[in-house]
């Protein structure tokens, strides 16, 4: 999946920019998805019954005529949330502690740039305030172009299978031109699992265990020979 992170402090305009970028992508026929990261203790669920139910449940679902939602009563890993999203391009608001995608900074003053991100992870700034040494993106259309051309999202597994300590290190190398998103070990799979048409992201270590175990079991069946193994469960 392609994607960008929009970072900025409170009342910087980052939410407005996210909404505009999502609309621009959708207008181009691209299917966007969004993820909001917040440091607030809870998520705004005003005018719903989910708060009442969540006092007693670990997970609460909601279904309406035109939309649905799933609320967890515990924090979830970013990798879990990314796996649930459905889209071609992710627009992620906030989450500066999760360096998994190129970043766009929305600033109230130039000094904020150093507080929000390593310069090597930044595609550029957006809005009225610029930062010395960083590119400036002039329009939402130009930002959409960058998201489609240079955007990427790493799985946030921090599995180290790519030879780096974590996804943030690989993201920095991709931005510097020392690597590509294809260097993520989760894209170099010997085994793929899809549920309902959605491909799951596997930790490479778990993938190797599962693939070896299945191949070992299947090899005992009559007619087994070299080649790819395909198992389908409806």
Buried (B, 14 or more C-beta within 10 A) or exposed (E): BBBBBBBBBEEBBBBEBBBBBBEBBEEEEBEBBBBBBEEEEEEEBEEBEBEEBBEEEEEBEBEEEEEEEEBBBEEEEBBEBBBEBEBBBBBBBBBBEBBBBBBBBBBBEBEBBEEBBBEEBBBBBBBEBBBEEBEEBEEBBBBBBBBBEEBBBBBBBBBBBBEBEBBBBBBBBBBEEEBEBEBBBBEEBBBEEEEEEEEEBBBBEEBBEBBEEEEEEEEEEEEEEEEEEEEEEE
